[in-house]
Amino acid sequence: MEKISIDELNKYIKENYTDDEINEISDGAHTFASLYEQRAVLFATIVNANPEHAYKALKHDDGTMFDGYFIVGVNTPEGDYSYHYEKKYWNLFKCQQYARAPKWDGHTDKDVKRLLSINSWYNVSKPVTLATI
């Protein structure tokens, strides 16, 4: 079989497999479904430990939302960080519920490091960063 680019592979998968089948794709140790569930549990731990800085909403600030999903976010000292989750995870997050989420500040997955700034709320003497790990 001829090797194809990652973009071509992703396109092929999206065109030829259902969402349920894609969730079962594995790196040999974890499936996408397993990793998404783990991410939900880990983010819920952060949110539930800091409910005064967190929110969940069924709509984005403009009133839109992906079918079957909601948004959860934390207002960190370095700015917001949020994820979308399937509605089945709604009760996992114990925080303020808004009719609409705050306006998106443009953060992306590359801004996940903002979550490390939460350490400052706990008087961590030396802040943890990816550079110190």
N, C-alpha and C positions, 0 to 999 in steps of 0.2 A: 504494500500500500504506500502510495506517495504521501510524503509529509505535507501538510497544509498549514497555513498561518493560523495563529490563535483567533484572529477575527473571523476567518473562514470556518474554523471549528465551532466557534460560538454561534455563528449564523446557522450552520448545519444542525447543531443541537436544538436551537430555538425552533427551527422549521420542521424538525422530524421527531421531536419528543414532547410529551405532555409535561406540564409543571410537576406532576407527581413523579414522573420518571426522572426528571432533572433533579428533584430533591434526593433521589437515591444514588446519584453520581458520587463516587467516593475517591479520595486520594489514597486509598488503601487502608486507612485507619478511621476516617470519619466521613459521613455523608454530608451533603449540604444541609439536609434536614436536621441532623444532629448538631452541626455547627450553629445553625440559626437558633435552635432551642437553647444551646449553651449561651449564646450571646444574649438571648432574652433573660435568662436567669442571672447572668453576670450584671447586665445593665439594671435589672430590677433591684439587685443588691445595692447598687450605687444610688438609684432613685429612692428606694425605701429607707436608706440611711440618711438621706438628705431631702425629705419631702418638702421642706420650706423653700428649696431651690429648684424644684422639679414641677413638671406639668404633664398632663396627657390631654389629648383632644381628638375628637372624631373628624375634625376638619382642619385644613390648613388655614392660614390667616385670610386667604382669598375665597374660602368656602369650598374648595375642591378637596378631594381625597381619592386615593386608589381604592377600588372596590374591595371590601372586606378587610380594610386596614384602618389603623389609627396611628397617631404620632405621639411619641414620648420624648421629652427633652429635659436637660439639666442646664441651668444657668450657672456656668462655672466662672471663676474669677477671670478667665481668659476669653469668655464668650460662650454662647450656646453650643450644645452638642445634642443631637437628636437621632432617633431611629424610627422607622416605620415597622409596625408589627401587625400580624394577623389579629383580628378581634378576639380569637380564642385566648390570647395572652392578656386581655384587658385587666382582669382582676389580679394579675401578678404585680401590677404597679400600684403602690399605695401613695398617691400624691394628689395635688390639686387637679381638678378636672376643669378644663376651659371649654367653652363652646367652640372657640377657634384658637389654634396655636398662635404664639407670638410670631411676628413677621420674621421670616427666615433671614439670617444674617450672611448667608452665602457659604456657610461651613460645608466642608466635604469630608469624606472618609480620611483624608490626610490630616484633618484637624482633631483626630481622636486624642492626640496628646493633650488637648485642653482638659481632658478628664484628670490628668495628673495634677493639675492646679488645685483640685479639690483638697489635696493634702494640706494646703494652707489653712483650711478651716479647722484642722485638728492639731494645730501647733506642731507640725512635723518640723523638727529643727533644721534638717537639711532636706529641701524639696527633692523629691524623686523625679527624675527626667529619664528619657530613653538613653541619654548619654551616660547616666550614672548606673544603669543596669548592666 
